[in-house]
C-alpha cells in the first residue's frame, strides 16, 4: 500500500489516488465518523492536494468554485483544509464532490470509437450547457472544457430513479471575462490544444465564445467516439495548432439534422456570431428533454471504494498550457453534406442586415401586441399613469422546468 505522504484531515481519511497532474494529486477520501458532528460533509469525497508552496493553481480553483457555487451542474466544493504530510510538510487540500461514474472521457473511450447514443449525448450536453450558462452569467470563462474535466456524478432523483449527471469540474484555468485585457497582444492562451477555438490560436482572445467552441468539440466527440482533430498517429500540440489554423471542422453527414445544426452553431468561425449557451439550450437538439433527463440511467456497478487501487479521474500535464503565436486567418465549419465556406468581410454587412431585419420584425410584432393590450385596457376604463416604458406581463411557464426563451438562428456559412 502506498504511503499516505499528505496526511489525513480532521474528519476524513485519505484513500487511493484517483489522478495526478502538474497541479498536484487527487485522492479518494472517506469520513472517519460519518454520523459525527462533521456529517455536513458527504461520506465519500475527492480531495485535490498539493504542497502549500506549489498550491497556487488549487487555491485559485478554490476561489473560483466559491463564486460559482449553487449550480447542480458544477462539481461542488465542500471547503478546504491544510494537513501535515511526511517530514512536516504543509499540504493544501480542496474537498470536492466525487464523480463515481468516472469522467466523460472514460465513458467515450468505452464506446470503442463508436460514440454514445444520441439521446445520451443530448442529456449530457444539456447538463453541461446548464452549468456553462451559469458560469458565463456570473462573468467567468472556463478555458479548459474537455471530456476529462466533465465528471459523471451519481444522483438519486427520487421515485426510485437513479442516474449519472454530467458536471463541469477543474476550474484551475478559469478566469474572469476580459481579465487579461492588458495582455491581449501577448501570444498566450490557457487550456488543451485539441479544444481551442480559432480566435484563441489566431488572435490570443479567449472569452466565453471559446468555451462554446470547446463544447462543440465535446459533443462531436461524444457522437463519433473520436476527437475533432483525430489522426492515425499521435499528434503533438504544434500539429494540432496547424490543423486548427488551416483546416475546417468536419461534421459527419450521418448525424441527425438537429445534431448537425447544433454543431454548426458551436463552430461558427466568427466568435461574435457564435451561439451562446443560453441560445443552445433553446436549440432543437435540446427539445423534448426535461430536468430529470439530465441524469442518464445506466447499469453501472460502482466499485467498492475500499478496493480501488487507481482510477484516473483528473489529468493535467505541463503540456496542457502552451505558449504560441499564429497569424489570424479566416474560419468556417464544414459538413459532408454542405459546401465549405469561408468568412469574408463583405459577408459581415449582409449578415448584420439579416439579423437586424429579423429583430426589427420581432420588435414590430411586440409593438402591435402591446398596442392591443393598451387599447383593451383603455376600453375597460382603467386609468394608466404616464410611464417611460411599457411592462407587458409574460405567461407563467406551466412547469418548474427552467425556460430559456432566447432563440437565434445564424445562416450556414457564417
ZANU-826274 format. One record per residue (C-alpha): residue number from 1; residue in three letters; x, y, z. Coordinates in Angstrom, 1 decimal, m for minus. Each point is the difference from the previous one (the first is absolute). Layout:
BEGIN
(NUM,"ALA",(X,Y,Z))
...
REM end
This chain:
BEGIN
(1,"UNK",(0.0,0.0,0.0))
(2,"UNK",(1.3,3.5,m0.9))
(3,"UNK",(1.1,2.2,2.8))
(4,"UNK",(m2.4,2.8,1.0))
(5,"UNK",(2.5,2.7,m0.5))
(6,"UNK",(m2.5,2.9,0.2))
(7,"UNK",(m1.8,m1.0,3.2))
(8,"UNK",(m3.6,m0.2,1.0))
(9,"UNK",(m2.5,2.7,0.8))
(10,"UNK",(m1.7,0.6,3.3))
(11,"UNK",(m3.2,m1.8,m1.1))
(12,"UNK",(1.1,m2.0,m3.0))
(13,"UNK",(2.7,m2.5,m0.9))
(14,"UNK",(1.8,m0.1,m3.3))
(15,"UNK",(m0.4,m3.1,m2.3))
(16,"UNK",(1.2,m1.0,m3.4))
(17,"UNK",(1.3,2.4,m2.6))
(18,"UNK",(m2.5,0.8,m2.7))
(19,"UNK",(2.2,2.2,m2.2))
(20,"UNK",(3.2,2.0,m0.2))
(21,"UNK",(1.1,3.1,m1.9))
(22,"UNK",(2.3,3.0,0.1))
(23,"UNK",(m2.5,1.7,2.4))
(24,"UNK",(0.3,m2.8,2.6))
(25,"UNK",(m1.9,m3.3,0.7))
(26,"UNK",(m3.6,m1.0,0.5))
(27,"UNK",(m0.9,m2.6,2.6))
(28,"UNK",(m3.1,m1.8,1.1))
(29,"UNK",(m0.9,0.9,3.6))
(30,"UNK",(m2.6,m1.4,2.4))
(31,"UNK",(m1.3,1.4,3.3))
(32,"UNK",(1.5,m1.5,3.2))
(33,"UNK",(m3.3,0.2,1.7))
(34,"UNK",(m2.9,0.6,m2.5))
(35,"UNK",(m2.5,0.6,2.8))
(36,"UNK",(2.2,2.5,1.9))
(37,"UNK",(m0.5,3.7,0.3))
(38,"UNK",(1.9,0.3,m3.3))
(39,"UNK",(m2.9,m1.8,m1.8))
(40,"UNK",(m0.5,3.2,m2.1))
(41,"UNK",(2.7,m1.6,m2.2))
(42,"UNK",(m0.9,m2.9,m2.3))
(43,"UNK",(1.2,m3.5,1.0))
(44,"UNK",(2.2,m0.1,m3.2))
(45,"UNK",(1.9,2.9,m1.5))
(46,"UNK",(2.7,0.7,m2.5))
(47,"UNK",(2.9,2.0,1.6))
(48,"UNK",(2.3,2.0,m2.3))
(49,"UNK",(3.4,0.5,1.8))
(50,"UNK",(3.3,1.7,m0.5))
(51,"UNK",(2.7,1.3,2.3))
(52,"UNK",(m0.8,3.6,1.1))
(53,"UNK",(3.1,1.4,m1.7))
(54,"UNK",(m1.3,m1.2,m3.4))
(55,"UNK",(m3.8,0.1,0.5))
(56,"UNK",(m0.6,3.3,m1.8))
(57,"UNK",(m2.2,m1.7,m2.7))
(58,"UNK",(m2.1,m1.9,2.5))
(59,"UNK",(m0.5,3.1,2.2))
(60,"UNK",(m1.0,1.9,m3.2))
(61,"UNK",(m2.5,m2.7,m0.7))
(62,"UNK",(m1.4,0.3,3.5))
(63,"UNK",(m0.6,3.7,m0.5))
(64,"UNK",(m1.9,m0.7,m3.3))
(65,"UNK",(m2.1,m2.8,1.5))
(66,"UNK",(m1.1,2.2,2.8))
(67,"UNK",(m1.4,2.5,m2.6))
(68,"UNK",(m1.7,m2.6,m2.1))
(69,"UNK",(m1.6,m2.0,2.8))
(70,"UNK",(m3.7,m0.9,0.0))
(71,"UNK",(m0.3,m1.5,m3.5))
(72,"UNK",(m0.8,m3.8,0.0))
(73,"UNK",(1.9,m0.4,m3.3))
(74,"UNK",(3.3,1.1,1.4))
(75,"UNK",(2.2,m2.1,2.3))
(76,"UNK",(m0.7,1.1,3.6))
(77,"UNK",(2.8,1.1,2.3))
(78,"UNK",(m0.4,m0.8,3.7))
(79,"UNK",(2.8,2.1,1.2))
(80,"UNK",(3.8,m0.1,0.6))
(81,"UNK",(2.3,m1.3,2.6))
(82,"UNK",(3.7,0.1,0.7))
(83,"UNK",(1.6,m3.3,1.1))
(84,"UNK",(3.5,m1.0,1.1))
(85,"UNK",(1.8,m2.5,m2.2))
(86,"UNK",(3.1,m2.0,0.5))
(87,"UNK",(3.1,1.9,1.2))
(88,"UNK",(m2.4,2.7,1.3))
(89,"UNK",(m0.8,1.5,m3.5))
(90,"UNK",(m3.2,2.1,m0.1))
(91,"UNK",(m2.6,m1.2,m2.5))
(92,"UNK",(m2.9,2.0,m1.5))
(93,"UNK",(m3.1,m2.2,m0.6))
(94,"UNK",(m3.1,0.8,m2.0))
(95,"UNK",(m3.1,m2.1,1.0))
(96,"UNK",(m2.1,m0.7,m3.1))
(97,"UNK",(m3.0,m2.0,m1.1))
(98,"UNK",(0.9,m3.5,m1.1))
(99,"UNK",(m0.9,m1.2,m3.5))
(100,"UNK",(m0.6,m3.7,0.5))
(101,"UNK",(m0.8,m0.4,m3.7))
(102,"UNK",(3.4,1.1,m1.1))
(103,"UNK",(0.6,2.6,m2.7))
(104,"UNK",(m1.8,0.6,m3.3))
(105,"UNK",(3.3,m0.9,m1.7))
(106,"UNK",(0.0,m3.4,1.5))
(107,"UNK",(m3.7,m0.5,m1.0))
(108,"UNK",(0.9,0.9,m3.6))
(109,"UNK",(3.0,m2.3,0.0))
(110,"UNK",(m2.2,m2.9,1.1))
(111,"UNK",(m2.1,0.5,m3.2))
(112,"UNK",(2.9,m1.4,m2.0))
(113,"UNK",(0.1,2.8,m2.5))
(114,"UNK",(m3.7,m0.3,m0.8))
(115,"UNK",(m1.3,2.9,2.1))
(116,"UNK",(m2.9,0.2,2.4))
(117,"UNK",(m3.7,m0.3,m0.8))
(118,"UNK",(m1.4,3.4,m1.1))
(119,"UNK",(m2.6,0.2,2.8))
(120,"UNK",(2.8,m0.5,2.5))
(121,"UNK",(2.1,2.6,m1.7))
(122,"UNK",(m2.9,2.5,0.1))
(123,"UNK",(m0.5,m0.6,3.8))
(124,"UNK",(3.7,0.5,0.8))
(125,"UNK",(0.2,3.0,m2.3))
(126,"UNK",(m3.0,1.6,1.7))
(127,"UNK",(1.5,m0.5,3.4))
(128,"UNK",(3.3,1.5,m1.2))
(129,"UNK",(m1.7,2.9,m1.6))
(130,"UNK",(m2.0,0.9,3.1))
(131,"UNK",(3.3,0.1,2.0))
(132,"UNK",(1.8,2.0,m2.7))
(133,"UNK",(m2.9,2.5,m0.2))
(134,"UNK",(0.2,0.5,3.8))
(135,"UNK",(3.8,0.5,m0.2))
(136,"UNK",(m0.4,2.5,m2.9))
(137,"UNK",(m2.8,1.9,1.7))
(138,"UNK",(2.1,0.8,3.0))
(139,"UNK",(2.9,1.2,m2.2))
(140,"UNK",(2.4,m2.9,m0.2))
(141,"UNK",(1.7,m1.9,m2.9))
(142,"UNK",(0.9,m3.6,0.8))
(143,"UNK",(2.9,m0.1,m2.5))
(144,"UNK",(0.5,m3.8,0.2))
(145,"UNK",(m3.2,m1.8,m0.9))
(146,"UNK",(0.8,m3.6,m1.2))
(147,"UNK",(m1.4,m3.4,0.8))
(148,"UNK",(2.7,m0.6,2.6))
(149,"UNK",(m1.5,2.9,2.0))
(150,"UNK",(m3.6,m1.2,m0.2))
(151,"UNK",(m0.8,m2.3,3.0))
(152,"UNK",(m2.9,m2.4,0.2))
(153,"UNK",(m1.5,0.3,3.4))
(154,"UNK",(m2.5,m2.5,1.4))
(155,"UNK",(m3.3,1.6,0.7))
(156,"UNK",(m3.2,m1.2,1.7))
(157,"UNK",(m2.9,1.9,m1.6))
(158,"UNK",(m2.6,m1.6,2.2))
(159,"UNK",(m2.8,m2.4,m1.0))
(160,"UNK",(2.5,m2.9,m0.3))
(161,"UNK",(1.7,1.8,m2.9))
(162,"UNK",(3.8,0.2,0.1))
(163,"UNK",(2.5,1.0,m2.6))
(164,"UNK",(3.3,1.9,m0.7))
(165,"UNK",(0.0,3.7,m0.6))
(166,"UNK",(2.8,1.7,m1.9))
(167,"UNK",(1.6,2.8,2.0))
(168,"UNK",(2.7,2.5,m0.9))
(169,"UNK",(3.1,m0.3,2.1))
(170,"UNK",(3.7,1.3,0.1))
(171,"UNK",(m0.2,3.8,0.1))
(172,"UNK",(3.8,0.4,0.4))
(173,"UNK",(0.3,1.9,m3.3))
(174,"UNK",(m3.3,2.0,0.3))
(175,"UNK",(0.1,3.8,m0.2))
(176,"UNK",(m2.3,3.0,0.2))
(177,"UNK",(m1.3,1.3,m3.3))
(178,"UNK",(2.6,2.4,m1.6))
(179,"UNK",(2.2,m0.6,3.0))
(180,"UNK",(3.1,m0.1,m2.1))
(181,"UNK",(m0.8,3.2,m2.1))
(182,"UNK",(3.5,1.5,0.6))
(183,"UNK",(1.6,m3.2,m1.3))
(184,"UNK",(m2.2,m0.3,m3.0))
(185,"UNK",(2.9,0.6,m2.5))
(186,"UNK",(2.1,m2.7,1.6))
(187,"UNK",(0.0,m3.4,m1.7))
(188,"UNK",(m1.4,m1.8,3.0))
(189,"UNK",(m3.0,m2.3,0.7))
(190,"UNK",(m1.3,m2.5,2.5))
(191,"UNK",(m1.3,m3.5,m0.5))
(192,"UNK",(0.6,m3.1,m2.1))
(193,"UNK",(0.9,0.4,m3.7))
(194,"UNK",(m2.6,m2.4,m1.4))
(195,"UNK",(m2.9,2.1,1.4))
(196,"UNK",(1.3,3.4,m0.9))
(197,"UNK",(m2.1,2.3,m2.2))
(198,"UNK",(1.3,1.9,m3.0))
(199,"UNK",(0.1,3.4,1.7))
(200,"UNK",(2.1,m1.4,2.8))
(201,"UNK",(2.6,m1.4,m2.3))
(202,"UNK",(m0.1,2.9,m2.5))
(203,"UNK",(m0.5,3.0,2.2))
(204,"UNK",(0.7,m1.0,3.6))
(205,"UNK",(m3.6,1.0,0.9))
(206,"UNK",(m1.6,m2.5,2.4))
(207,"UNK",(m3.4,0.9,1.2))
(208,"UNK",(m3.4,m1.7,0.5))
(209,"UNK",(m0.5,m0.9,m3.8))
(210,"UNK",(3.2,m2.1,0.4))
(211,"UNK",(m1.8,m2.2,2.5))
(212,"UNK",(m2.8,m0.5,m2.5))
(213,"UNK",(2.5,m1.2,m2.7))
(214,"UNK",(1.4,m2.4,2.6))
(215,"UNK",(m3.5,m1.2,0.8))
(216,"UNK",(m0.5,m0.8,m3.7))
(217,"UNK",(3.2,m2.0,0.0))
(218,"UNK",(m1.3,m2.0,3.0))
(219,"UNK",(m3.4,m0.6,m1.6))
(220,"UNK",(1.6,m1.2,m3.3))
(221,"UNK",(2.3,m2.3,2.0))
(222,"UNK",(m3.0,m1.5,1.8))
(223,"UNK",(m1.8,m0.6,m3.2))
(224,"UNK",(2.8,m1.5,m2.0))
(225,"UNK",(2.3,m1.5,2.7))
(226,"UNK",(2.9,2.0,m1.4))
(227,"UNK",(1.5,3.4,0.7))
(228,"UNK",(m0.5,2.8,m2.5))
(229,"UNK",(3.6,0.0,m1.3))
(230,"UNK",(0.4,m3.8,0.0))
(231,"UNK",(3.1,m1.4,m1.6))
(232,"UNK",(1.4,m3.4,m0.6))
(233,"UNK",(3.2,0.9,1.7))
(234,"UNK",(0.2,1.7,3.4))
(235,"UNK",(0.2,3.7,m0.9))
(236,"UNK",(1.9,2.6,2.0))
(237,"UNK",(m1.2,3.4,1.0))
(238,"UNK",(1.7,1.7,m2.9))
(239,"UNK",(m1.7,m2.3,m2.6))
(240,"UNK",(m3.4,0.6,1.6))
(241,"UNK",(0.4,3.8,0.0))
(242,"UNK",(0.9,m0.1,m3.7))
(243,"UNK",(m3.1,m2.0,m0.8))
(244,"UNK",(m2.2,2.5,2.0))
(245,"UNK",(1.6,2.7,m2.1))
(246,"UNK",(m0.2,m1.6,m3.4))
(247,"UNK",(m2.9,m2.5,0.1))
(248,"UNK",(m3.8,0.1,0.6))
(249,"UNK",(m2.0,m2.1,2.5))
(250,"UNK",(m1.6,m3.0,m1.8))
(251,"UNK",(m3.6,m0.8,1.0))
(252,"UNK",(m1.0,m3.5,m1.0))
(253,"UNK",(m3.0,m0.2,m2.3))
(254,"UNK",(m1.4,m3.0,1.8))
(255,"UNK",(m0.9,2.1,3.1))
(256,"UNK",(m3.6,1.1,0.5))
(257,"UNK",(m1.0,3.4,m1.4))
(258,"UNK",(m0.3,1.5,3.4))
(259,"UNK",(3.4,m1.3,1.1))
(260,"UNK",(1.7,1.5,m3.1))
(261,"UNK",(m1.8,3.3,0.4))
(262,"UNK",(1.0,0.1,3.7))
(263,"UNK",(3.7,m0.6,m0.9))
(264,"UNK",(m0.1,2.7,m2.7))
(265,"UNK",(m1.2,2.4,2.7))
(266,"UNK",(3.0,m0.9,2.1))
(267,"UNK",(2.5,0.2,m2.9))
(268,"UNK",(m0.9,3.4,m1.3))
(269,"UNK",(3.3,1.4,m1.2))
(270,"UNK",(m0.6,3.6,1.3))
(271,"UNK",(m0.2,m0.1,3.8))
(272,"UNK",(m2.4,3.0,0.1))
(273,"UNK",(m2.6,m2.1,m2.0))
(274,"UNK",(0.5,m3.3,1.9))
(275,"UNK",(m3.0,m1.1,1.9))
(276,"UNK",(0.0,0.5,3.7))
(277,"UNK",(m0.7,m2.7,2.7))
(278,"UNK",(m3.5,1.5,0.6))
(279,"UNK",(m0.8,m0.2,m3.8))
(280,"UNK",(1.2,m3.5,m0.2))
(281,"UNK",(m2.2,m1.1,2.9))
(282,"UNK",(m2.9,1.1,m2.2))
(283,"UNK",(1.3,m1.8,m3.0))
(284,"UNK",(m2.1,m2.8,m1.7))
(285,"UNK",(2.8,m2.5,1.0))
(286,"UNK",(m1.1,0.6,3.7))
(287,"UNK",(m3.8,m0.2,m0.7))
(288,"UNK",(m2.0,m2.6,1.8))
(289,"UNK",(2.4,m0.2,3.0))
(290,"UNK",(m1.1,0.7,3.5))
(291,"UNK",(2.0,0.5,3.2))
(292,"UNK",(m0.2,m3.7,0.9))
(293,"UNK",(1.6,m0.9,m3.3))
(294,"UNK",(3.3,1.6,1.1))
(295,"UNK",(0.6,m3.1,2.1))
(296,"UNK",(0.8,m2.8,m2.4))
(297,"UNK",(m1.1,m3.4,1.3))
(298,"UNK",(2.7,m2.6,m0.4))
(299,"UNK",(0.7,m3.4,1.3))
(300,"UNK",(3.3,0.6,1.5))
(301,"UNK",(1.6,m1.8,2.9))
(302,"UNK",(1.7,2.6,2.1))
(303,"UNK",(3.2,m1.5,1.3))
(304,"UNK",(0.5,m0.5,3.7))
(305,"UNK",(1.9,3.1,1.2))
(306,"UNK",(2.0,m2.2,2.3))
(307,"UNK",(1.3,m2.0,m2.8))
(308,"UNK",(0.9,2.8,m2.4))
(309,"UNK",(3.7,0.0,m0.9))
(310,"UNK",(0.3,2.7,m2.6))
(311,"UNK",(m2.6,1.6,m2.2))
(312,"UNK",(0.9,2.9,m2.3))
(313,"UNK",(m2.6,2.7,0.6))
(314,"UNK",(1.9,3.3,m0.5))
(315,"UNK",(3.0,0.5,m2.2))
(316,"UNK",(2.0,3.1,m0.8))
(317,"UNK",(3.5,0.1,m1.3))
(318,"UNK",(2.5,2.8,m0.5))
(319,"UNK",(m0.7,m0.2,m3.7))
(320,"UNK",(m3.7,0.9,0.6))
(321,"UNK",(1.0,3.7,0.0))
(322,"UNK",(2.1,1.0,m3.0))
(323,"UNK",(1.3,3.3,m1.2))
(324,"UNK",(m0.6,0.6,m3.6))
(325,"UNK",(m0.5,2.7,m2.6))
(326,"UNK",(m1.6,m0.3,m3.4))
(327,"UNK",(m1.2,2.5,m2.6))
(328,"UNK",(m3.8,0.5,0.0))
(329,"UNK",(m1.8,m1.6,m2.9))
(330,"UNK",(m3.6,m0.5,m1.2))
(331,"UNK",(m2.1,m2.8,1.4))
(332,"UNK",(m3.0,m2.1,m0.6))
(333,"UNK",(m1.4,m3.5,0.6))
(334,"UNK",(m0.6,m2.7,m2.5))
(335,"UNK",(m2.5,m2.8,m0.4))
(336,"UNK",(0.1,m2.9,m2.3))
(337,"UNK",(m3.5,0.9,m1.3))
(338,"UNK",(0.7,3.7,m0.5))
(339,"UNK",(2.6,2.1,m1.8))
(340,"UNK",(3.0,1.4,1.9))
(341,"UNK",(m0.3,3.8,0.4))
(342,"UNK",(2.4,2.6,1.2))
(343,"UNK",(m0.6,3.3,1.7))
(344,"UNK",(0.6,3.1,m1.9))
(345,"UNK",(m0.4,3.6,1.2))
(346,"UNK",(m2.7,0.6,m2.6))
(347,"UNK",(m2.2,m2.6,1.6))
(348,"UNK",(m0.1,1.8,3.2))
(349,"UNK",(m2.3,2.7,m1.2))
(350,"UNK",(m2.4,m2.5,m1.5))
(351,"UNK",(m0.2,m2.0,3.2))
(352,"UNK",(m0.4,3.1,2.2))
(353,"UNK",(m2.9,1.2,m2.3))
(354,"UNK",(m1.7,m3.4,0.2))
(355,"UNK",(0.3,0.0,3.8))
(356,"UNK",(m1.2,3.6,0.3))
(357,"UNK",(m3.0,m0.8,m2.3))
(358,"UNK",(m0.9,m3.0,2.1))
(359,"UNK",(0.2,2.0,3.2))
(360,"UNK",(m2.0,2.8,m1.6))
(361,"UNK",(m2.8,m2.3,m0.9))
(362,"UNK",(m0.1,m1.4,3.5))
(363,"UNK",(m0.1,3.5,1.5))
(364,"UNK",(m2.8,1.0,m2.4))
(365,"UNK",(m2.0,m3.0,1.1))
(366,"UNK",(0.6,0.8,3.6))
(367,"UNK",(m1.1,3.6,m0.5))
(368,"UNK",(m3.2,m1.1,m1.7))
(369,"UNK",(m0.7,m2.3,2.9))
(370,"UNK",(0.7,2.7,2.6))
(371,"UNK",(m2.4,2.4,m1.9))
(372,"UNK",(m2.6,m2.7,0.2))
(373,"UNK",(0.5,m0.2,3.8))
(374,"UNK",(m0.2,3.8,0.4))
(375,"UNK",(m3.2,0.4,m2.1))
(376,"UNK",(m1.7,m2.9,1.9))
(377,"UNK",(0.8,1.4,3.4))
(378,"UNK",(m1.2,3.5,m1.0))
(379,"UNK",(m3.3,m1.4,m1.2))
(380,"UNK",(m0.4,m1.6,3.4))
(381,"UNK",(0.3,3.4,1.6))
(382,"UNK",(3.4,m0.5,1.7))
(383,"UNK",(2.0,3.1,0.8))
(384,"UNK",(3.6,m0.3,m0.9))
(385,"UNK",(2.7,2.4,1.2))
(386,"UNK",(2.5,1.3,m2.6))
(387,"UNK",(3.0,m2.4,0.0))
(388,"UNK",(3.4,0.1,m1.7))
(389,"UNK",(m0.4,m3.6,m1.0))
(390,"UNK",(m2.7,m2.6,m0.3))
(391,"UNK",(0.0,m3.2,2.0))
(392,"UNK",(m1.9,m2.8,m1.7))
(393,"UNK",(m0.7,m3.1,2.2))
(394,"UNK",(1.6,m3.2,m1.2))
(395,"UNK",(m1.7,m3.4,0.3))
(396,"UNK",(1.1,m2.1,2.9))
(397,"UNK",(1.7,m3.3,m1.0))
(398,"UNK",(m2.3,m3.0,0.6))
(399,"UNK",(2.6,m1.9,1.9))
(400,"UNK",(3.1,0.5,2.1))
(401,"UNK",(2.3,m0.8,m2.9))
(402,"UNK",(2.4,2.9,m0.6))
(403,"UNK",(m0.9,1.8,m3.2))
(404,"UNK",(2.5,1.5,m2.4))
(405,"UNK",(m2.0,2.3,m2.3))
(406,"UNK",(2.8,1.3,m2.1))
(407,"UNK",(0.0,m1.4,m3.5))
(408,"UNK",(2.4,1.1,m2.7))
(409,"UNK",(0.8,m1.6,m3.3))
(410,"UNK",(3.1,1.0,m2.0))
(411,"UNK",(0.2,m0.9,m3.7))
(412,"UNK",(2.4,m2.8,m0.9))
(413,"UNK",(3.3,1.2,m1.2))
(414,"UNK",(0.3,2.8,2.5))
REM end
